[in-house]
Amino acid sequence: MYILINIGTNDIRTNELASKDKSKLEQHIKEKGFYFSKKNGRYIDDRTSGIAGGSGSEYFIEKIEEI
């Protein structure tokens, strides 16, 4: 099971979606214009990354165990 976590301003983390398939979560955020940044290790978009006054949203996908 995978969880899509949104990292907002002030490092506030919110669980956004969960899926058994990582690819479905990747597709969801790619549709929003995000891509994986090797430098940051997270999914970012150019509109908000490193821009003062931008939303600052980033995403990462974490694998978890399900019961």
PDB file as gemmi writes it, atoms N, CA and C in Angstrom:
CRYST1    1.000    1.000    1.000  90.00  90.00  90.00 P 1                      
ATOM      1  N   MET A   1       0.850  -1.169   0.000  1.00  0.00           N  
ATOM      2  CA  MET A   1       0.000   0.000   0.000  1.00  0.00           C  
ATOM      3  C   MET A   1       0.894   1.230   0.000  1.00  0.00           C  
ATOM      4  N   TYR A   2       0.473   2.253  -0.715  1.00  0.00           N  
ATOM      5  CA  TYR A   2       1.229   3.493  -0.838  1.00  0.00           C  
ATOM      6  C   TYR A   2       0.336   4.674  -0.453  1.00  0.00           C  
ATOM      7  N   ILE A   3       0.955   5.680   0.159  1.00  0.00           N  
ATOM      8  CA  ILE A   3       0.245   6.895   0.545  1.00  0.00           C  
ATOM      9  C   ILE A   3       0.899   8.085  -0.145  1.00  0.00           C  
ATOM     10  N   LEU A   4       0.079   8.943  -0.729  1.00  0.00           N  
ATOM     11  CA  LEU A   4       0.543  10.187  -1.323  1.00  0.00           C  
ATOM     12  C   LEU A   4       0.456  11.265  -0.253  1.00  0.00           C  
ATOM     13  N   ILE A   5       1.607  11.856   0.076  1.00  0.00           N  
ATOM     14  CA  ILE A   5       1.670  12.845   1.144  1.00  0.00           C  
ATOM     15  C   ILE A   5       1.998  14.206   0.538  1.00  0.00           C  
ATOM     16  N   ASN A   6       1.158  15.183   0.861  1.00  0.00           N  
ATOM     17  CA  ASN A   6       1.359  16.552   0.424  1.00  0.00           C  
ATOM     18  C   ASN A   6       2.144  17.282   1.506  1.00  0.00           C  
ATOM     19  N   ILE A   7       3.234  17.949   1.101  1.00  0.00           N  
ATOM     20  CA  ILE A   7       4.026  18.749   2.024  1.00  0.00           C  
ATOM     21  C   ILE A   7       3.792  20.205   1.659  1.00  0.00           C  
ATOM     22  N   GLY A   8       3.120  20.913   2.539  1.00  0.00           N  
ATOM     23  CA  GLY A   8       2.797  22.313   2.279  1.00  0.00           C  
ATOM     24  C   GLY A   8       3.778  23.250   2.956  1.00  0.00           C  
ATOM     25  N   THR A   9       3.389  24.498   3.031  1.00  0.00           N  
ATOM     26  CA  THR A   9       4.232  25.480   3.687  1.00  0.00           C  
ATOM     27  C   THR A   9       4.403  25.129   5.156  1.00  0.00           C  
ATOM     28  N   ASN A  10       5.524  25.518   5.716  1.00  0.00           N  
ATOM     29  CA  ASN A  10       5.881  25.214   7.101  1.00  0.00           C  
ATOM     30  C   ASN A  10       5.957  23.717   7.368  1.00  0.00           C  
ATOM     31  N   ASP A  11       6.237  22.936   6.332  1.00  0.00           N  
ATOM     32  CA  ASP A  11       6.416  21.486   6.435  1.00  0.00           C  
ATOM     33  C   ASP A  11       5.180  20.770   6.997  1.00  0.00           C  
ATOM     34  N   ILE A  12       4.004  21.303   6.708  1.00  0.00           N  
ATOM     35  CA  ILE A  12       2.757  20.653   7.131  1.00  0.00           C  
ATOM     36  C   ILE A  12       2.472  19.513   6.165  1.00  0.00           C  
ATOM     37  N   ARG A  13       2.353  18.310   6.713  1.00  0.00           N  
ATOM     38  CA  ARG A  13       2.164  17.118   5.889  1.00  0.00           C  
ATOM     39  C   ARG A  13       0.734  16.611   6.010  1.00  0.00           C  
ATOM     40  N   THR A  14       0.141  16.335   4.853  1.00  0.00           N  
ATOM     41  CA  THR A  14      -1.236  15.871   4.797  1.00  0.00           C  
ATOM     42  C   THR A  14      -1.306  14.632   3.922  1.00  0.00           C  
ATOM     43  N   ASN A  15      -1.904  13.574   4.442  1.00  0.00           N  
ATOM     44  CA  ASN A  15      -2.141  12.375   3.639  1.00  0.00           C  
ATOM     45  C   ASN A  15      -3.265  12.688   2.674  1.00  0.00           C  
ATOM     46  N   GLU A  16      -2.979  12.564   1.393  1.00  0.00           N  
ATOM     47  CA  GLU A  16      -3.955  12.962   0.390  1.00  0.00           C  
ATOM     48  C   GLU A  16      -4.705  11.774  -0.201  1.00  0.00           C  
ATOM     49  N   LEU A  17      -3.968  10.741  -0.624  1.00  0.00           N  
ATOM     50  CA  LEU A  17      -4.579   9.569  -1.240  1.00  0.00           C  
ATOM     51  C   LEU A  17      -3.818   8.315  -0.840  1.00  0.00           C  
ATOM     52  N   ALA A  18      -4.463   7.179  -0.989  1.00  0.00           N  
ATOM     53  CA  ALA A  18      -3.803   5.890  -0.772  1.00  0.00           C  
ATOM     54  C   ALA A  18      -4.173   4.960  -1.924  1.00  0.00           C  
ATOM     55  N   SER A  19      -3.242   4.061  -2.264  1.00  0.00           N  
ATOM     56  CA  SER A  19      -3.476   3.131  -3.360  1.00  0.00           C  
ATOM     57  C   SER A  19      -2.585   1.908  -3.200  1.00  0.00           C  
ATOM     58  N   LYS A  20      -3.040   0.795  -3.731  1.00  0.00           N  
ATOM     59  CA  LYS A  20      -2.197  -0.400  -3.754  1.00  0.00           C  
ATOM     60  C   LYS A  20      -1.123  -0.294  -4.825  1.00  0.00           C  
ATOM     61  N   ASP A  21      -1.357   0.568  -5.814  1.00  0.00           N  
ATOM     62  CA  ASP A  21      -0.421   0.733  -6.925  1.00  0.00           C  
ATOM     63  C   ASP A  21       0.228   2.111  -6.874  1.00  0.00           C  
ATOM     64  N   LYS A  22       1.545   2.136  -6.779  1.00  0.00           N  
ATOM     65  CA  LYS A  22       2.291   3.397  -6.765  1.00  0.00           C  
ATOM     66  C   LYS A  22       2.080   4.170  -8.057  1.00  0.00           C  
ATOM     67  N   SER A  23       1.970   3.450  -9.159  1.00  0.00           N  
ATOM     68  CA  SER A  23       1.822   4.104 -10.461  1.00  0.00           C  
ATOM     69  C   SER A  23       0.545   4.947 -10.553  1.00  0.00           C  
ATOM     70  N   LYS A  24      -0.508   4.547  -9.874  1.00  0.00           N  
ATOM     71  CA  LYS A  24      -1.749   5.324  -9.894  1.00  0.00           C  
ATOM     72  C   LYS A  24      -1.563   6.662  -9.187  1.00  0.00           C  
ATOM     73  N   LEU A  25      -0.822   6.655  -8.092  1.00  0.00           N  
ATOM     74  CA  LEU A  25      -0.551   7.903  -7.378  1.00  0.00           C  
ATOM     75  C   LEU A  25       0.355   8.813  -8.205  1.00  0.00           C  
ATOM     76  N   GLU A  26       1.360   8.208  -8.855  1.00  0.00           N  
ATOM     77  CA  GLU A  26       2.253   8.990  -9.715  1.00  0.00           C  
ATOM     78  C   GLU A  26       1.475   9.629 -10.855  1.00  0.00           C  
ATOM     79  N   GLN A  27       0.571   8.889 -11.448  1.00  0.00           N  
ATOM     80  CA  GLN A  27      -0.249   9.421 -12.540  1.00  0.00           C  
ATOM     81  C   GLN A  27      -1.113  10.580 -12.050  1.00  0.00           C  
ATOM     82  N   HIS A  28      -1.670  10.450 -10.862  1.00  0.00           N  
ATOM     83  CA  HIS A  28      -2.522  11.497 -10.290  1.00  0.00           C  
ATOM     84  C   HIS A  28      -1.763  12.818 -10.148  1.00  0.00           C  
ATOM     85  N   ILE A  29      -0.550  12.773  -9.619  1.00  0.00           N  
ATOM     86  CA  ILE A  29       0.186  14.022  -9.422  1.00  0.00           C  
ATOM     87  C   ILE A  29       0.824  14.536 -10.716  1.00  0.00           C  
ATOM     88  N   LYS A  30       1.122  13.640 -11.646  1.00  0.00           N  
ATOM     89  CA  LYS A  30       1.639  14.095 -12.940  1.00  0.00           C  
ATOM     90  C   LYS A  30       0.578  14.895 -13.685  1.00  0.00           C  
ATOM     91  N   GLU A  31      -0.679  14.522 -13.517  1.00  0.00           N  
ATOM     92  CA  GLU A  31      -1.776  15.261 -14.139  1.00  0.00           C  
ATOM     93  C   GLU A  31      -1.876  16.677 -13.578  1.00  0.00           C  
ATOM     94  N   LYS A  32      -1.411  16.880 -12.345  1.00  0.00           N  
ATOM     95  CA  LYS A  32      -1.395  18.198 -11.723  1.00  0.00           C  
ATOM     96  C   LYS A  32      -0.158  19.001 -12.108  1.00  0.00           C  
ATOM     97  N   GLY A  33       0.762  18.409 -12.884  1.00  0.00           N  
ATOM     98  CA  GLY A  33       1.947  19.113 -13.340  1.00  0.00           C  
ATOM     99  C   GLY A  33       3.191  18.869 -12.495  1.00  0.00           C  
ATOM    100  N   PHE A  34       3.161  17.889 -11.616  1.00  0.00           N  
ATOM    101  CA  PHE A  34       4.309  17.581 -10.768  1.00  0.00           C  
ATOM    102  C   PHE A  34       5.176  16.506 -11.410  1.00  0.00           C  
ATOM    103  N   TYR A  35       6.471  16.550 -11.121  1.00  0.00           N  
ATOM    104  CA  TYR A  35       7.409  15.546 -11.607  1.00  0.00           C  
ATOM    105  C   TYR A  35       8.409  15.234 -10.505  1.00  0.00           C  
ATOM    106  N   PHE A  36       9.081  14.091 -10.603  1.00  0.00           N  
ATOM    107  CA  PHE A  36      10.014  13.676  -9.565  1.00  0.00           C  
ATOM    108  C   PHE A  36      11.342  14.404  -9.732  1.00  0.00           C  
ATOM    109  N   SER A  37      11.799  15.031  -8.666  1.00  0.00           N  
ATOM    110  CA  SER A  37      13.084  15.726  -8.650  1.00  0.00           C  
ATOM    111  C   SER A  37      14.090  14.864  -7.899  1.00  0.00           C  
ATOM    112  N   LYS A  38      15.121  14.406  -8.606  1.00  0.00           N  
ATOM    113  CA  LYS A  38      16.157  13.601  -7.950  1.00  0.00           C  
ATOM    114  C   LYS A  38      16.897  14.426  -6.899  1.00  0.00           C  
ATOM    115  N   LYS A  39      17.086  15.703  -7.177  1.00  0.00           N  
ATOM    116  CA  LYS A  39      17.789  16.593  -6.249  1.00  0.00           C  
ATOM    117  C   LYS A  39      17.056  16.685  -4.909  1.00  0.00           C  
ATOM    118  N   ASN A  40      15.735  16.841  -4.947  1.00  0.00           N  
ATOM    119  CA  ASN A  40      14.937  16.999  -3.731  1.00  0.00           C  
ATOM    120  C   ASN A  40      14.409  15.674  -3.195  1.00  0.00           C  
ATOM    121  N   GLY A  41      14.330  14.671  -4.055  1.00  0.00           N  
ATOM    122  CA  GLY A  41      13.775  13.388  -3.643  1.00  0.00           C  
ATOM    123  C   GLY A  41      12.270  13.420  -3.456  1.00  0.00           C  
ATOM    124  N   ARG A  42      11.640  14.396  -4.075  1.00  0.00           N  
ATOM    125  CA  ARG A  42      10.185  14.573  -3.968  1.00  0.00           C  
ATOM    126  C   ARG A  42       9.621  14.959  -5.319  1.00  0.00           C  
ATOM    127  N   TYR A  43       8.298  14.961  -5.398  1.00  0.00           N  
ATOM    128  CA  TYR A  43       7.608  15.412  -6.601  1.00  0.00           C  
ATOM    129  C   TYR A  43       7.347  16.906  -6.450  1.00  0.00           C  
ATOM    130  N   ILE A  44       7.800  17.680  -7.422  1.00  0.00           N  
ATOM    131  CA  ILE A  44       7.662  19.132  -7.384  1.00  0.00           C  
ATOM    132  C   ILE A  44       7.083  19.610  -8.706  1.00  0.00           C  
ATOM    133  N   ASP A  45       6.711  20.893  -8.735  1.00  0.00           N  
ATOM    134  CA  ASP A  45       6.381  21.509 -10.017  1.00  0.00           C  
ATOM    135  C   ASP A  45       7.108  22.837 -10.102  1.00  0.00           C  
ATOM    136  N   ASP A  46       7.383  23.275 -11.299  1.00  0.00           N  
ATOM    137  CA  ASP A  46       8.183  24.479 -11.512  1.00  0.00           C  
ATOM    138  C   ASP A  46       7.464  25.759 -11.079  1.00  0.00           C  
ATOM    139  N   ARG A  47       6.159  25.713 -11.008  1.00  0.00           N  
ATOM    140  CA  ARG A  47       5.416  26.920 -10.650  1.00  0.00           C  
ATOM    141  C   ARG A  47       5.590  27.289  -9.183  1.00  0.00           C  
ATOM    142  N   THR A  48       5.859  26.308  -8.320  1.00  0.00           N  
ATOM    143  CA  THR A  48       5.913  26.600  -6.891  1.00  0.00           C  
ATOM    144  C   THR A  48       7.269  26.309  -6.268  1.00  0.00           C  
ATOM    145  N   SER A  49       8.131  25.616  -6.945  1.00  0.00           N  
ATOM    146  CA  SER A  49       9.404  25.205  -6.374  1.00  0.00           C  
ATOM    147  C   SER A  49      10.386  26.370  -6.301  1.00  0.00           C  
ATOM    148  N   GLY A  50      10.796  26.720  -5.097  1.00  0.00           N  
ATOM    149  CA  GLY A  50      11.819  27.733  -4.902  1.00  0.00           C  
ATOM    150  C   GLY A  50      11.404  29.151  -5.238  1.00  0.00           C  
ATOM    151  N   ILE A  51      10.116  29.394  -5.332  1.00  0.00           N  
ATOM    152  CA  ILE A  51       9.632  30.728  -5.672  1.00  0.00           C  
ATOM    153  C   ILE A  51       9.059  31.369  -4.415  1.00  0.00           C  
ATOM    154  N   ALA A  52       9.583  32.506  -4.030  1.00  0.00           N  
ATOM    155  CA  ALA A  52       9.060  33.219  -2.862  1.00  0.00           C  
ATOM    156  C   ALA A  52       7.603  33.594  -3.126  1.00  0.00           C  
ATOM    157  N   GLY A  53       6.747  33.298  -2.180  1.00  0.00           N  
ATOM    158  CA  GLY A  53       5.333  33.603  -2.335  1.00  0.00           C  
ATOM    159  C   GLY A  53       4.551  32.526  -3.049  1.00  0.00           C  
ATOM    160  N   GLY A  54       5.221  31.479  -3.536  1.00  0.00           N  
ATOM    161  CA  GLY A  54       4.513  30.375  -4.180  1.00  0.00           C  
ATOM    162  C   GLY A  54       3.829  29.502  -3.144  1.00  0.00           C  
ATOM    163  N   SER A  55       3.065  28.553  -3.591  1.00  0.00           N  
ATOM    164  CA  SER A  55       2.350  27.703  -2.640  1.00  0.00           C  
ATOM    165  C   SER A  55       3.294  26.766  -1.903  1.00  0.00           C  
ATOM    166  N   GLY A  56       4.417  26.425  -2.526  1.00  0.00           N  
ATOM    167  CA  GLY A  56       5.392  25.578  -1.860  1.00  0.00           C  
ATOM    168  C   GLY A  56       4.988  24.128  -1.731  1.00  0.00           C  
ATOM    169  N   SER A  57       3.947  23.694  -2.398  1.00  0.00           N  
ATOM    170  CA  SER A  57       3.507  22.305  -2.294  1.00  0.00           C  
ATOM    171  C   SER A  57       4.473  21.355  -2.968  1.00  0.00           C  
ATOM    172  N   GLU A  58       4.748  20.269  -2.295  1.00  0.00           N  
ATOM    173  CA  GLU A  58       5.529  19.168  -2.834  1.00  0.00           C  
ATOM    174  C   GLU A  58       4.831  17.883  -2.403  1.00  0.00           C  
ATOM    175  N   TYR A  59       5.172  16.793  -3.055  1.00  0.00           N  
ATOM    176  CA  TYR A  59       4.584  15.504  -2.725  1.00  0.00           C  
ATOM    177  C   TYR A  59       5.673  14.457  -2.582  1.00  0.00           C  
ATOM    178  N   PHE A  60       5.384  13.438  -1.780  1.00  0.00           N  
ATOM    179  CA  PHE A  60       6.178  12.228  -1.839  1.00  0.00           C  
ATOM    180  C   PHE A  60       5.263  11.051  -1.585  1.00  0.00           C  
ATOM    181  N   ILE A  61       5.720   9.898  -2.026  1.00  0.00           N  
ATOM    182  CA  ILE A  61       4.931   8.667  -1.906  1.00  0.00           C  
ATOM    183  C   ILE A  61       5.669   7.750  -0.949  1.00  0.00           C  
ATOM    184  N   GLU A  62       4.952   7.298   0.059  1.00  0.00           N  
ATOM    185  CA  GLU A  62       5.555   6.428   1.073  1.00  0.00           C  
ATOM    186  C   GLU A  62       4.874   5.067   1.055  1.00  0.00           C  
ATOM    187  N   LYS A  63       5.687   4.029   1.116  1.00  0.00           N  
ATOM    188  CA  LYS A  63       5.157   2.667   1.168  1.00  0.00           C  
ATOM    189  C   LYS A  63       4.872   2.311   2.620  1.00  0.00           C  
ATOM    190  N   ILE A  64       3.693   1.728   2.850  1.00  0.00           N  
ATOM    191  CA  ILE A  64       3.315   1.314   4.197  1.00  0.00           C  
ATOM    192  C   ILE A  64       2.814  -0.128   4.168  1.00  0.00           C  
ATOM    193  N   GLU A  65       2.820  -0.740   5.315  1.00  0.00           N  
ATOM    194  CA  GLU A  65       2.266  -2.081   5.468  1.00  0.00           C  
ATOM    195  C   GLU A  65       0.759  -1.960   5.716  1.00  0.00           C  
ATOM    196  N   GLU A  66       0.004  -2.848   5.149  1.00  0.00           N  
ATOM    197  CA  GLU A  66      -1.432  -2.851   5.405  1.00  0.00           C  
ATOM    198  C   GLU A  66      -1.794  -4.091   6.210  1.00  0.00           C  
ATOM    199  N   ILE A  67      -2.871  -3.974   6.979  1.00  0.00           N  
ATOM    200  CA  ILE A  67      -3.310  -5.120   7.792  1.00  0.00           C  
ATOM    201  C   ILE A  67      -4.638  -5.640   7.307  1.00  0.00           C  
TER     202      ILE A  67                                                      
END                                                                             
